[in-house]
Amino acid sequence: MLEASGIAASVNPRALTPHSKARGVTENQHAKKRMRTLARSRAPHSQYAATRYSSTHRRHRYYERFSTSSFASDITEGDVTAGEDPVVRRAAIDALGNMNGTVVAIEPTSGRVLAMVNQKLALSSGAQPCSTIKLSVALAALSEGVIDKETEVSLGSRSRMNLTQALAHSNNAYFEAVGRKLGFEKVSYYAHQFGLGELAGYRIPGEQLGAYPEEEISPKLGGVGKMCSFGEGISMTPLQLGALVTAISNGGTLYYLQHPGSPEQVASFQPRVKRHLDIEPVIPELSDGMAGAVAYGTARSVRLNFNEESILGKTGTCSRAGTRFGWFASYANTDIGRIVTVVFLRGGRPTFGPKAAEIAGRMYRNLYDHNFFVAGTSAIFTPGLEKVSTPGALQ
């Protein structure tokens, strides 16, 4: 009796209709039933919204999976170093640390390789050049008169960009448009003139050849536009990129790169010119964008470690088959102590172009701290001249 009385007391008689009194159902239960009915009536919309949210959520959480490590040990094992500059080599090794990569340093007035850290990787068949291919495309477009430094390319209804901005920020859409305007034949012609698709070195043991397609890649892969924006379908070696940047830094002389194997080879070193490129008039148009990359663009991480001298460069980041590539090619734009540096990294998430630029910055810092950019600090043999004072210890 008390139990029955307790149940009766918990129900508000005024909340019950005659029909519901008979069933013992409260108004709250009626409300829940109406809400369930309403939800069912809106099921298609709700299901769409849930699917859309789920899809967005999945896209947000998706991340690329990498199978290659960004770190390595014993990367200098087997390197031939007797003919290298010990100061430059030490600076490169210290800057690279335990990253899975290579550093190649070149004297741009002769094509001599001053240091090549992790020679197995430096002399390999290379990798997709990513956005460093933009240097070749920019030179081709400037040489053909398709653009100049101030030519703005429409990137959408409200966006336009010129060459300096596009190089500094590595804008893919800009170079896709320029590449399509050039066409594959001209893009390919200039790429081969600049040394892609051929050995960059002169009798360097173990050097392998990159690859440049004989025809435009499939439209499904983006055609010539993707070839020009981040090097789709192209394989470039660190030495090929180094030779190109050497030509940019010295006004258009494309040297065969030579890697002396002994002090005697250093003493008798003679430069070997592959060909002279007619790019000197357009180099100032290009160099503003390379300087902008370091000053405020994708390569500004150089300045985390070094800003005492002017550095011009270009980054590159892309991935293929579980491996990410990080490139940075640059040169120190000084009257003395000029040096071209290529940093190439392989790995996973920690690997990308700005990281390569940061490593280059550390290397320039090391060189600066060892007076590499100060005139008269050491003596080297310059081919065709008597012994002269120049920066860098090349004994």
C-alpha positions as CSV (number, residue, x, y, z in Angstrom):
1,M,0.0,0.0,0.0
2,L,2.8,2.4,0.9
3,E,4.6,1.4,-2.3
4,A,1.5,2.1,-4.4
5,S,1.0,5.4,-2.7
6,G,4.6,6.5,-3.5
7,I,4.2,5.8,-7.2
8,A,0.9,7.7,-7.3
9,A,2.5,10.7,-5.6
10,S,5.3,10.9,-8.2
11,V,2.8,11.6,-11.0
12,N,1.2,15.0,-11.4
13,P,-2.5,14.2,-12.1
14,R,-2.8,17.6,-14.0
15,A,-0.1,16.5,-16.5
16,L,-2.2,13.5,-17.6
17,T,-4.9,13.4,-20.2
18,P,-7.7,11.0,-19.7
19,H,-6.2,8.8,-22.4
20,S,-2.7,8.9,-20.9
21,K,-4.0,8.4,-17.4
22,A,-5.2,5.1,-18.5
23,R,-1.8,4.2,-19.8
24,G,0.2,5.8,-17.0
25,V,2.2,8.0,-19.6
26,T,3.6,11.4,-18.6
27,E,3.7,14.6,-20.8
28,N,7.5,14.3,-20.8
29,Q,7.2,10.9,-22.4
30,H,4.9,12.4,-25.1
31,A,7.5,15.1,-25.8
32,K,10.2,12.5,-26.2
33,K,8.0,10.6,-28.7
34,R,7.3,13.8,-30.7
35,M,11.1,14.5,-30.8
36,R,11.8,11.0,-32.1
37,T,9.2,11.4,-34.8
38,L,10.6,14.8,-35.8
39,A,14.1,13.4,-36.0
40,R,12.9,10.6,-38.3
41,S,11.2,13.1,-40.5
42,R,14.5,14.9,-41.0
43,A,16.6,11.8,-41.3
44,P,17.9,12.3,-44.9
45,H,19.1,15.8,-44.0
46,S,20.6,14.7,-40.7
47,Q,22.3,11.8,-42.3
48,Y,23.8,14.1,-45.0
49,A,25.0,16.5,-42.3
50,A,26.5,13.6,-40.3
51,T,28.2,12.2,-43.4
52,R,29.5,15.6,-44.4
53,Y,30.8,16.2,-40.9
54,S,32.3,12.7,-40.8
55,S,34.0,13.3,-44.1
56,T,35.4,16.7,-43.1
57,H,36.5,15.2,-39.8
58,R,38.3,12.4,-41.6
59,R,40.0,14.8,-44.0
60,H,41.2,16.9,-41.1
61,R,42.7,13.9,-39.4
62,Y,44.3,12.4,-42.5
63,Y,48.0,12.5,-42.7
64,E,50.5,11.2,-45.2
65,R,52.3,8.1,-44.1
66,F,56.1,7.9,-44.6
67,S,58.3,4.8,-44.7
68,T,61.7,6.6,-44.8
69,S,63.4,7.9,-41.7
70,S,64.5,11.5,-41.6
71,F,67.5,10.6,-39.5
72,A,70.5,8.4,-40.2
73,S,73.9,7.5,-38.7
74,D,77.3,7.0,-40.4
75,I,76.2,9.0,-43.4
76,T,79.9,9.9,-44.1
77,E,81.1,6.4,-44.2
78,G,83.0,5.7,-47.5
79,D,83.3,9.4,-48.4
80,V,86.5,10.4,-50.3
81,T,87.7,13.5,-48.6
82,A,91.5,13.9,-49.3
83,G,90.9,16.7,-51.9
84,E,88.1,18.5,-50.1
85,D,88.3,21.8,-48.2
86,P,88.5,20.7,-44.5
87,V,86.8,23.9,-43.2
88,V,83.9,23.6,-45.6
89,R,83.5,19.9,-45.0
90,R,83.5,20.3,-41.2
91,A,80.9,23.1,-41.5
92,A,78.7,20.9,-43.7
93,I,78.9,17.9,-41.4
94,D,78.2,19.9,-38.3
95,A,75.2,21.6,-40.0
96,L,73.7,18.4,-41.3
97,G,73.9,16.6,-38.0
98,N,72.0,13.3,-38.0
99,M,69.6,14.3,-40.7
100,N,69.2,11.8,-43.6
101,G,70.6,13.9,-46.4
102,T,73.6,15.3,-48.2
103,V,75.4,18.6,-48.5
104,V,77.3,19.6,-51.6
105,A,79.4,22.8,-51.6
106,I,80.9,24.1,-54.9
107,E,83.3,26.9,-55.8
108,P,81.2,28.8,-58.4
109,T,84.2,30.3,-60.2
110,S,85.7,26.9,-61.1
111,G,83.2,24.1,-60.6
112,R,85.3,22.5,-57.9
113,V,83.4,20.5,-55.3
114,L,84.7,21.8,-52.0
115,A,82.8,19.3,-49.9
116,M,80.4,16.4,-50.6
117,V,78.9,14.9,-47.4
118,N,77.2,11.6,-47.8
119,Q,78.6,10.9,-51.3
120,K,76.4,7.8,-51.7
121,L,73.3,10.0,-51.7
122,A,74.9,12.9,-53.5
123,L,75.9,10.7,-56.4
124,S,72.7,8.7,-56.6
125,S,70.1,8.9,-59.3
126,G,68.5,11.8,-57.6
127,A,64.8,12.5,-56.8
128,Q,61.9,14.7,-57.8
129,P,63.3,18.3,-57.7
130,C,60.1,19.7,-56.2
131,S,59.9,23.5,-56.4
132,T,63.6,23.9,-57.2
133,I,62.6,23.2,-60.8
134,K,61.1,26.7,-60.7
135,L,64.6,28.1,-61.2
136,S,65.0,26.4,-64.6
137,V,61.4,27.4,-65.6
138,A,61.9,31.0,-64.6
139,L,65.2,31.2,-66.6
140,A,63.5,29.7,-69.6
141,A,60.5,32.1,-69.4
142,L,62.7,35.1,-68.9
143,S,65.0,34.1,-71.8
144,E,62.0,33.6,-74.1
145,G,60.5,37.0,-73.1
146,V,57.3,35.3,-71.9
147,I,57.6,37.2,-68.6
148,D,59.8,39.7,-66.9
149,K,60.3,40.4,-63.2
150,E,57.2,42.6,-63.0
151,T,54.8,40.5,-65.2
152,E,51.8,39.6,-63.2
153,V,50.0,36.3,-63.7
154,S,46.4,35.9,-62.8
155,L,45.9,33.2,-60.2
156,G,42.2,33.7,-59.8
157,S,39.5,36.3,-59.9
158,R,41.2,38.5,-57.3
159,S,44.7,37.3,-57.1
160,R,47.8,38.3,-59.2
161,M,51.5,37.7,-58.6
162,N,54.8,38.6,-60.3
163,L,57.9,36.5,-60.6
164,T,59.7,37.9,-57.5
165,Q,56.7,37.0,-55.3
166,A,56.2,33.7,-57.0
167,L,59.8,32.6,-56.4
168,A,59.9,34.0,-52.9
169,H,56.7,32.2,-51.8
170,S,57.2,29.2,-54.2
171,N,53.7,29.6,-55.8
172,N,52.8,26.6,-57.8
173,A,49.9,28.1,-59.7
174,Y,52.1,30.9,-61.1
175,F,54.6,28.4,-62.5
176,E,51.9,26.1,-63.8
177,A,50.6,29.0,-65.9
178,V,54.1,30.0,-67.1
179,G,54.9,26.4,-68.0
180,R,51.8,26.0,-70.0
181,K,52.5,29.2,-71.9
182,L,56.1,28.1,-72.6
183,G,55.0,24.6,-73.7
184,F,56.9,21.4,-73.2
185,E,59.4,21.7,-76.1
186,K,60.8,25.0,-74.8
187,V,60.7,23.9,-71.2
188,S,62.6,20.7,-72.1
189,Y,65.1,22.5,-74.3
190,Y,66.1,24.9,-71.6
191,A,66.2,22.2,-68.9
192,H,68.7,20.3,-71.0
193,Q,70.7,23.4,-71.7
194,F,70.9,23.9,-67.9
195,G,72.2,20.4,-67.4
196,L,69.2,18.3,-66.5
197,G,69.2,14.9,-68.0
198,E,73.0,14.7,-68.2
199,L,75.9,14.0,-65.9
200,A,76.9,17.1,-64.0
201,G,80.4,15.9,-63.0
202,Y,83.5,15.2,-64.9
203,R,84.8,11.7,-64.2
204,I,83.3,11.6,-60.7
205,P,83.3,7.9,-59.8
206,G,79.9,6.6,-58.9
207,E,77.9,9.5,-60.2
208,Q,74.5,8.4,-61.6
209,L,72.2,10.2,-64.0
210,G,68.9,11.8,-63.2
211,A,66.0,11.6,-65.6
212,Y,64.1,14.1,-67.8
213,P,61.1,12.9,-69.7
214,E,61.4,12.8,-73.5
215,E,57.8,13.9,-73.8
216,E,55.2,15.7,-71.7
217,I,53.9,13.7,-68.8
218,S,50.2,12.6,-68.9
219,P,47.5,15.2,-68.4
220,K,46.2,12.9,-65.6
221,L,49.5,13.8,-63.8
222,G,49.2,17.4,-64.6
223,G,51.0,17.7,-67.8
224,V,53.7,20.4,-68.4
225,G,52.1,22.6,-65.7
226,K,53.0,20.1,-62.9
227,M,56.4,19.5,-64.4
228,C,57.1,23.2,-64.1
229,S,55.6,23.8,-60.6
230,F,57.2,21.0,-58.6
231,G,59.0,18.7,-61.1
232,E,56.5,16.0,-61.6
233,G,58.0,13.2,-63.7
234,I,61.6,14.6,-63.3
235,S,64.5,13.2,-61.4
236,M,67.3,15.6,-60.6
237,T,70.6,15.0,-58.7
238,P,72.1,17.3,-56.1
239,L,75.1,17.8,-58.5
240,Q,72.8,18.8,-61.4
241,L,71.1,21.4,-59.2
242,G,74.4,22.6,-57.9
243,A,75.8,23.1,-61.4
244,L,72.7,25.1,-62.4
245,V,73.0,27.4,-59.3
246,T,76.7,27.7,-59.9
247,A,75.9,29.1,-63.4
248,I,73.4,31.5,-61.9
249,S,75.9,32.8,-59.4
250,N,78.7,33.3,-61.8
251,G,76.8,34.9,-64.7
252,G,76.2,32.0,-67.0
253,T,79.1,29.6,-67.0
254,L,78.0,26.0,-66.7
255,Y,81.0,24.1,-65.4
256,Y,81.6,20.4,-65.2
257,L,81.8,19.7,-61.5
258,Q,85.1,18.2,-60.4
259,H,85.7,16.5,-57.1
260,P,89.5,16.2,-56.5
261,G,90.5,13.0,-54.7
262,S,93.9,14.2,-53.4
263,P,95.9,17.3,-52.5
264,E,97.9,16.7,-55.7
265,Q,94.7,16.9,-57.8
266,V,93.9,20.1,-56.0
267,A,97.2,21.6,-56.8
268,S,96.9,20.8,-60.5
269,F,93.1,21.6,-60.7
270,Q,91.9,23.0,-64.0
271,P,88.3,24.2,-64.5
272,R,86.3,22.5,-67.3
273,V,83.6,24.5,-69.0
274,K,80.6,22.5,-70.3
275,R,79.0,25.5,-72.0
276,H,78.2,29.1,-71.6
277,L,74.6,29.9,-71.0
278,D,73.0,33.1,-72.4
279,I,71.4,34.0,-69.1
280,E,73.4,36.9,-67.7
281,P,70.9,39.6,-68.8
282,V,68.1,37.9,-66.9
283,I,69.9,36.8,-63.8
284,P,69.0,40.1,-62.0
285,E,65.3,39.4,-62.8
286,L,65.7,36.0,-61.1
287,S,67.9,36.9,-58.2
288,D,65.3,39.3,-56.6
289,G,63.0,36.3,-56.1
290,M,65.8,34.1,-54.7
291,A,66.8,36.9,-52.3
292,G,63.2,37.3,-51.3
293,A,62.9,33.6,-50.5
294,V,65.5,34.0,-47.8
295,A,64.5,37.5,-46.7
296,Y,60.7,36.8,-46.2
297,G,59.7,33.7,-48.1
298,T,60.0,29.9,-47.9
299,A,63.7,30.0,-47.1
300,R,63.6,32.5,-44.3
301,S,64.7,29.8,-41.8
302,V,68.3,30.5,-43.1
303,R,68.1,33.6,-41.0
304,L,67.6,31.6,-37.8
305,N,71.3,31.0,-37.9
306,F,72.8,33.5,-40.3
307,N,72.1,37.0,-41.6
308,E,75.5,38.6,-41.8
309,E,75.8,38.1,-45.6
310,S,73.4,38.1,-48.5
311,I,72.2,34.6,-49.3
312,L,70.1,33.8,-52.4
313,G,68.3,30.5,-52.7
314,K,65.3,28.3,-53.5
315,T,63.5,25.7,-51.5
316,G,61.7,22.6,-52.6
317,T,59.3,20.2,-50.8
318,C,57.4,17.2,-52.1
319,S,56.9,13.5,-51.5
320,R,56.7,10.2,-53.4
321,A,56.1,6.6,-52.5
322,G,56.4,7.1,-48.7
323,T,59.4,9.5,-48.9
324,R,59.4,13.2,-48.4
325,F,62.1,15.3,-50.1
326,G,63.5,18.6,-48.8
327,W,65.7,20.7,-51.1
328,F,67.5,24.0,-50.7
329,A,70.0,25.4,-53.3
330,S,71.7,28.7,-52.6
331,Y,74.8,30.8,-52.9
332,A,76.5,33.5,-50.8
333,N,76.3,36.7,-52.8
334,T,79.6,38.3,-51.7
335,D,82.6,39.7,-53.5
336,I,84.7,37.2,-51.6
337,G,84.0,33.8,-50.2
338,R,81.4,32.9,-52.8
339,I,80.1,29.4,-52.4
340,V,77.2,27.4,-53.8
341,T,75.5,25.0,-51.4
342,V,72.9,22.3,-52.1
343,V,71.2,20.6,-49.2
344,F,69.1,17.6,-50.1
345,L,67.1,15.7,-47.4
346,R,65.1,12.4,-47.5
347,G,62.7,11.2,-44.9
348,G,59.3,11.7,-43.3
349,R,57.5,14.4,-41.6
350,P,60.5,16.4,-40.2
351,T,61.9,16.6,-43.8
352,F,61.0,19.6,-45.9
353,G,62.5,22.5,-47.8
354,P,62.6,25.0,-44.9
355,K,64.5,22.4,-42.8
356,A,67.1,22.2,-45.6
357,A,67.3,26.0,-45.6
358,E,67.9,26.0,-41.9
359,I,70.8,23.5,-42.3
360,A,72.3,25.7,-45.0
361,G,72.0,28.7,-42.6
362,R,74.0,26.7,-39.9
363,M,76.6,25.9,-42.5
364,Y,77.0,29.5,-43.5
365,R,77.2,30.4,-39.8
366,N,80.0,27.9,-39.4
367,L,81.9,29.2,-42.4
368,Y,81.5,32.8,-41.2
369,D,82.8,31.9,-37.7
370,H,85.9,30.4,-39.4
371,N,86.5,33.6,-41.4
372,F,85.5,32.1,-44.7
373,F,83.9,35.4,-45.8
374,V,87.0,37.5,-44.8
375,A,89.6,38.3,-47.4
376,G,93.1,37.0,-47.1
377,T,92.6,34.4,-44.5
378,S,94.2,31.5,-46.4
379,A,96.0,30.6,-49.6
380,I,94.8,28.4,-52.4
381,F,95.8,27.5,-55.9
382,T,93.7,29.2,-58.5
383,P,94.0,27.6,-61.9
384,G,95.9,29.7,-64.4
385,L,97.1,32.1,-61.7
386,E,99.9,32.3,-59.1
387,K,99.1,31.5,-55.5
388,V,96.7,34.1,-54.2
389,S,95.0,34.9,-50.9
390,T,91.3,33.9,-50.8
391,P,88.9,32.8,-48.1
392,G,88.5,29.2,-47.0
393,A,91.2,26.7,-46.1
394,L,91.8,24.6,-49.1
395,Q,95.0,22.8,-48.2
